Amino acid sequence: MKFRNADLKDLERIVEIYNSTIPSRMVTADTENVTVESRKKWFDEHNPETRPLWIIENSNHETVGWVSFSSFYGRPAYNGTVEMSIYLDESCRGKGFGKKVMEYCIDKAPSLGIKTLLGFIFSHNEASLKLFRNFGFEDWGMFPDVAILDGIERSLTILGKKVS
């Protein structure tokens, strides 16, 4: 498994992987596919120095996922805090890739000036909650029934971890 900074040419694959998670109603509050154009601004908000967007490649140099650190709340006092998002290709889910991604992110975060990692995870997404909790993330909050997916109210759990 290899991590590298994303280039604009990776955005199409990033969107493809993201869109593959929408039908499950487990990972994202988007209910319809997003477009490459609609994700351009989000892509531009990342940078290798403080808010990386990393491509995850397998041993054949194929893109099998991505992970991003996004600013939390957009105000300077929160610069040391990021929301971490992990998206894997369907063929890689449930096979230990998430653990390797978590290790990499936790290891790299302090060198990027990050002191706190956050995860915003649907409360019914038990696999993702388990992954984060296994790496020492704690439940820091919960927004009850804030999303409606296919007519079902869903809650959002906020997990956090201090990394420096």
Phi and psi restraints in degrees (value plus and minus 20) as a CYANA .aco file:
   2 LYS   PHI    -149.0  -109.0
   2 LYS   PSI     123.2   163.2
   3 PHE   PHI    -134.2   -94.2
   3 PHE   PSI     119.4   159.4
   4 ARG   PHI    -167.5  -127.5
   4 ARG   PSI     138.2   178.2
   5 ASN   PHI     -87.3   -47.3
   5 ASN   PSI     119.2   159.2
   6 ALA   PHI     -93.7   -53.7
   6 ALA   PSI     124.6   164.6
   7 ASP   PHI    -129.2   -89.2
   7 ASP   PSI     141.7   181.7
   8 LEU   PHI     -76.2   -36.2
   8 LEU   PSI     -51.8   -11.8
   9 LYS   PHI     -86.1   -46.1
   9 LYS   PSI     -35.8     4.2
  10 ASP   PHI    -103.3   -63.3
  10 ASP   PSI     -32.3     7.7
  11 LEU   PHI     -80.4   -40.4
  11 LEU   PSI     -56.2   -16.2
  12 GLU   PHI     -81.3   -41.3
  12 GLU   PSI     -64.1   -24.1
  13 ARG   PHI     -89.8   -49.8
  13 ARG   PSI     -57.4   -17.4
  14 ILE   PHI     -77.5   -37.5
  14 ILE   PSI     -67.4   -27.4
  15 VAL   PHI     -85.3   -45.3
  15 VAL   PSI     -59.4   -19.4
  16 GLU   PHI     -79.9   -39.9
  16 GLU   PSI     -66.7   -26.7
  17 ILE   PHI     -85.1   -45.1
  17 ILE   PSI     -64.4   -24.4
  18 TYR   PHI     -78.0   -38.0
  18 TYR   PSI     -69.4   -29.4
  19 ASN   PHI     -82.5   -42.5
  19 ASN   PSI     -48.1    -8.1
  20 SER   PHI     -87.8   -47.8
  20 SER   PSI     -37.3     2.7
  21 THR   PHI    -109.3   -69.3
  21 THR   PSI     -36.5     3.5
  22 ILE   PHI     -81.7   -41.7
  22 ILE   PSI     -66.3   -26.3
  23 PRO   PHI     -79.5   -39.5
  23 PRO   PSI     -46.9    -6.9
  24 SER   PHI     -89.8   -49.8
  24 SER   PSI     -42.5    -2.5
  25 ARG   PHI      38.1    78.1
  25 ARG   PSI       8.4    48.4
  26 MET   PHI    -130.9   -90.9
  26 MET   PSI     -42.9    -2.9
  27 VAL   PHI    -135.9   -95.9
  27 VAL   PSI     -58.1   -18.1
  28 THR   PHI    -151.7  -111.7
  28 THR   PSI     133.5   173.5
  29 ALA   PHI    -105.6   -65.6
  29 ALA   PSI     -24.6    15.4
  30 ASP   PHI     -87.8   -47.8
  30 ASP   PSI     119.0   159.0
  31 THR   PHI    -131.2   -91.2
  31 THR   PSI     -29.4    10.6
  32 GLU   PHI    -154.8  -114.8
  32 GLU   PSI     136.4   176.4
  33 ASN   PHI     -76.0   -36.0
  33 ASN   PSI     123.4   163.4
  34 VAL   PHI    -115.7   -75.7
  34 VAL   PSI     144.5   184.5
  35 THR   PHI    -126.9   -86.9
  35 THR   PSI     141.0   181.0
  36 VAL   PHI     -78.9   -38.9
  36 VAL   PSI     -64.5   -24.5
  37 GLU   PHI     -80.3   -40.3
  37 GLU   PSI     -60.1   -20.1
  38 SER   PHI     -89.9   -49.9
  38 SER   PSI     -37.9     2.1
  39 ARG   PHI    -119.8   -79.8
  39 ARG   PSI     -20.1    19.9
  40 LYS   PHI     -81.2   -41.2
  40 LYS   PSI     -67.4   -27.4
  41 LYS   PHI     -80.1   -40.1
  41 LYS   PSI     -65.2   -25.2
  42 TRP   PHI     -78.1   -38.1
  42 TRP   PSI     -65.2   -25.2
  43 PHE   PHI     -78.0   -38.0
  43 PHE   PSI     -65.4   -25.4
  44 ASP   PHI     -86.4   -46.4
  44 ASP   PSI     -39.6     0.4
  45 GLU   PHI     -97.4   -57.4
  45 GLU   PSI     -26.0    14.0
  46 HIS   PHI    -118.0   -78.0
  46 HIS   PSI     131.8   171.8
  47 ASN   PHI    -173.9  -133.9
  47 ASN   PSI     129.4   169.4
  48 PRO   PHI     -83.9   -43.9
  48 PRO   PSI     -42.8    -2.8
  49 GLU   PHI     -99.1   -59.1
  49 GLU   PSI     -56.3   -16.3
  50 THR   PHI    -156.1  -116.1
  50 THR   PSI     -46.3    -6.3
  51 ARG   PHI    -155.3  -115.3
  51 ARG   PSI      50.2    90.2
  52 PRO   PHI     -89.4   -49.4
  52 PRO   PSI     132.9   172.9
  53 LEU   PHI    -145.9  -105.9
  53 LEU   PSI      86.3   126.3
  54 TRP   PHI    -122.7   -82.7
  54 TRP   PSI     118.2   158.2
  55 ILE   PHI    -109.6   -69.6
  55 ILE   PSI     119.3   159.3
  56 ILE   PHI    -127.5   -87.5
  56 ILE   PSI     102.9   142.9
  57 GLU   PHI    -135.9   -95.9
  57 GLU   PSI     128.6   168.6
  58 ASN   PHI    -107.5   -67.5
  58 ASN   PSI    -195.3  -155.3
  59 SER   PHI     -86.5   -46.5
  59 SER   PSI     -35.9     4.1
  60 ASN   PHI    -114.4   -74.4
  60 ASN   PSI      -7.6    32.4
  61 HIS   PHI      43.4    83.4
  61 HIS   PSI       5.9    45.9
  62 GLU   PHI    -112.4   -72.4
  62 GLU   PSI     119.4   159.4
  63 THR   PHI     -94.1   -54.1
  63 THR   PSI      97.4   137.4
  64 VAL   PHI    -135.3   -95.3
  64 VAL   PSI     -17.6    22.4
  65 GLY   PHI     152.6   192.6
  65 GLY   PSI    -198.6  -158.6
  66 TRP   PHI    -174.0  -134.0
  66 TRP   PSI     138.1   178.1
  67 VAL   PHI    -160.1  -120.1
  67 VAL   PSI     120.6   160.6
  68 SER   PHI    -151.5  -111.5
  68 SER   PSI     130.2   170.2
  69 PHE   PHI    -130.6   -90.6
  69 PHE   PSI      98.9   138.9
  70 SER   PHI    -135.7   -95.7
  70 SER   PSI     125.7   165.7
  71 SER   PHI     -79.7   -39.7
  71 SER   PSI     123.1   163.1
  72 PHE   PHI    -120.1   -80.1
  72 PHE   PSI     100.5   140.5
  73 TYR   PHI      48.4    88.4
  73 TYR   PSI     -26.6    13.4
  74 GLY   PHI      48.4    88.4
  74 GLY   PSI       0.5    40.5
  75 ARG   PHI    -141.4  -101.4
  75 ARG   PSI     127.6   167.6
  76 PRO   PHI     -75.3   -35.3
  76 PRO   PSI     -54.2   -14.2
  77 ALA   PHI     -84.6   -44.6
  77 ALA   PSI     -38.2     1.8
  78 TYR   PHI    -119.0   -79.0
  78 TYR   PSI      -7.7    32.3
  79 ASN   PHI     -78.2   -38.2
  79 ASN   PSI     -46.1    -6.1
  80 GLY   PHI    -105.0   -65.0
  80 GLY   PSI     -14.6    25.4
  81 THR   PHI    -140.6  -100.6
  81 THR   PSI     113.6   153.6
  82 VAL   PHI    -154.3  -114.3
  82 VAL   PSI     133.4   173.4
  83 GLU   PHI    -112.1   -72.1
  83 GLU   PSI     108.5   148.5
  84 MET   PHI    -121.2   -81.2
  84 MET   PSI     111.1   151.1
  85 SER   PHI    -146.9  -106.9
  85 SER   PSI     110.9   150.9
  86 ILE   PHI    -141.1  -101.1
  86 ILE   PSI     108.5   148.5
  87 TYR   PHI    -152.2  -112.2
  87 TYR   PSI     106.3   146.3
  88 LEU   PHI    -139.0   -99.0
  88 LEU   PSI     127.8   167.8
  89 ASP   PHI     -78.0   -38.0
  89 ASP   PSI     127.4   167.4
  90 GLU   PHI     -72.0   -32.0
  90 GLU   PSI     -56.5   -16.5
  91 SER   PHI     -88.8   -48.8
  91 SER   PSI     -32.5     7.5
  92 CYS   PHI    -130.9   -90.9
  92 CYS   PSI     -23.9    16.1
  93 ARG   PHI     -95.4   -55.4
  93 ARG   PSI     119.2   159.2
  94 GLY   PHI      55.2    95.2
  94 GLY   PSI      -1.9    38.1
  95 LYS   PHI    -141.0  -101.0
  95 LYS   PSI      -2.7    37.3
  96 GLY   PHI      71.5   111.5
  96 GLY   PSI     -23.1    16.9
  97 PHE   PHI     -83.5   -43.5
  97 PHE   PSI     -59.9   -19.9
  98 GLY   PHI     -77.8   -37.8
  98 GLY   PSI     -57.9   -17.9
  99 LYS   PHI     -83.4   -43.4
  99 LYS   PSI     -63.0   -23.0
 100 LYS   PHI     -86.2   -46.2
 100 LYS   PSI     -57.3   -17.3
 101 VAL   PHI     -84.7   -44.7
 101 VAL   PSI     -64.8   -24.8
 102 MET   PHI     -80.0   -40.0
 102 MET   PSI     -65.8   -25.8
 103 GLU   PHI     -78.3   -38.3
 103 GLU   PSI     -66.0   -26.0
 104 TYR   PHI     -81.3   -41.3
 104 TYR   PSI     -67.7   -27.7
 105 CYS   PHI     -84.7   -44.7
 105 CYS   PSI     -64.8   -24.8
 106 ILE   PHI     -84.1   -44.1
 106 ILE   PSI     -57.5   -17.5
 107 ASP   PHI     -87.6   -47.6
 107 ASP   PSI     -61.1   -21.1
 108 LYS   PHI    -101.8   -61.8
 108 LYS   PSI     -46.2    -6.2
 109 ALA   PHI     -72.8   -32.8
 109 ALA   PSI     -69.3   -29.3
 110 PRO   PHI     -79.1   -39.1
 110 PRO   PSI     -54.8   -14.8
 111 SER   PHI     -89.8   -49.8
 111 SER   PSI     -32.6     7.4
 112 LEU   PHI    -120.2   -80.2
 112 LEU   PSI     -11.6    28.4
 113 GLY   PHI      59.7    99.7
 113 GLY   PSI      -2.7    37.3
 114 ILE   PHI    -116.4   -76.4
 114 ILE   PSI     108.5   148.5
 115 LYS   PHI    -126.9   -86.9
 115 LYS   PSI     -44.3    -4.3
 116 THR   PHI    -156.9  -116.9
 116 THR   PSI     108.9   148.9
 117 LEU   PHI    -125.5   -85.5
 117 LEU   PSI     117.2   157.2
 118 LEU   PHI    -141.2  -101.2
 118 LEU   PSI     128.4   168.4
 119 GLY   PHI    -147.6  -107.6
 119 GLY   PSI     109.9   149.9
 120 PHE   PHI    -127.7   -87.7
 120 PHE   PSI      88.8   128.8
 121 ILE   PHI    -150.9  -110.9
 121 ILE   PSI     113.7   153.7
 122 PHE   PHI     -75.6   -35.6
 122 PHE   PSI     117.1   157.1
 123 SER   PHI     -85.6   -45.6
 123 SER   PSI     -38.9     1.1
 124 HIS   PHI    -111.3   -71.3
 124 HIS   PSI     -20.3    19.7
 125 ASN   PHI    -109.5   -69.5
 125 ASN   PSI      55.3    95.3
 126 GLU   PHI     -81.8   -41.8
 126 GLU   PSI     -55.1   -15.1
 127 ALA   PHI     -84.3   -44.3
 127 ALA   PSI     -65.3   -25.3
 128 SER   PHI     -89.1   -49.1
 128 SER   PSI     -60.5   -20.5
 129 LEU   PHI     -79.6   -39.6
 129 LEU   PSI     -63.1   -23.1
 130 LYS   PHI     -82.4   -42.4
 130 LYS   PSI     -64.1   -24.1
 131 LEU   PHI     -77.5   -37.5
 131 LEU   PSI     -71.2   -31.2
 132 PHE   PHI     -83.9   -43.9
 132 PHE   PSI     -65.3   -25.3
 133 ARG   PHI     -82.6   -42.6
 133 ARG   PSI     -55.3   -15.3
 134 ASN   PHI     -84.7   -44.7
 134 ASN   PSI     -39.1     0.9
 135 PHE   PHI    -123.4   -83.4
 135 PHE   PSI       0.7    40.7
 136 GLY   PHI      67.2   107.2
 136 GLY   PSI     -13.6    26.4
 137 PHE   PHI     -91.2   -51.2
 137 PHE   PSI     120.8   160.8
 138 GLU   PHI    -133.6   -93.6
 138 GLU   PSI     134.4   174.4
 139 ASP   PHI     -92.3   -52.3
 139 ASP   PSI      99.1   139.1
 140 TRP   PHI    -129.3   -89.3
 140 TRP   PSI     -30.8     9.2
 141 GLY   PHI     158.4   198.4
 141 GLY   PSI     147.8   187.8
 142 MET   PHI    -170.8  -130.8
 142 MET   PSI     112.5   152.5
 143 PHE   PHI    -122.9   -82.9
 143 PHE   PSI      86.7   126.7
 144 PRO   PHI     -93.6   -53.6
 144 PRO   PSI     112.0   152.0
 145 ASP   PHI      29.6    69.6
 145 ASP   PSI      25.8    65.8
 146 VAL   PHI    -111.5   -71.5
 146 VAL   PSI     -31.8     8.2
 147 ALA   PHI    -142.6  -102.6
 147 ALA   PSI     126.6   166.6
 148 ILE   PHI    -139.8   -99.8
 148 ILE   PSI      95.1   135.1
 149 LEU   PHI    -137.8   -97.8
 149 LEU   PSI      94.6   134.6
 150 ASP   PHI      33.4    73.4
 150 ASP   PSI      20.6    60.6
 151 GLY   PHI      61.4   101.4
 151 GLY   PSI     -17.6    22.4
 152 ILE   PHI    -129.1   -89.1
 152 ILE   PSI     107.4   147.4
 153 GLU   PHI     -92.6   -52.6
 153 GLU   PSI     115.3   155.3
 154 ARG   PHI    -148.2  -108.2
 154 ARG   PSI     123.8   163.8
 155 SER   PHI    -118.3   -78.3
 155 SER   PSI     140.1   180.1
 156 LEU   PHI    -140.9  -100.9
 156 LEU   PSI     104.1   144.1
 157 THR   PHI    -118.6   -78.6
 157 THR   PSI     116.2   156.2
 158 ILE   PHI    -127.5   -87.5
 158 ILE   PSI     102.8   142.8
 159 LEU   PHI    -134.3   -94.3
 159 LEU   PSI     127.7   167.7
 160 GLY   PHI    -160.7  -120.7
 160 GLY   PSI     137.0   177.0
 161 LYS   PHI    -170.2  -130.2
 161 LYS   PSI     110.3   150.3
 162 LYS   PHI    -101.4   -61.4
 162 LYS   PSI     111.3   151.3
 163 VAL   PHI    -136.8   -96.8
 163 VAL   PSI     -25.4    14.6
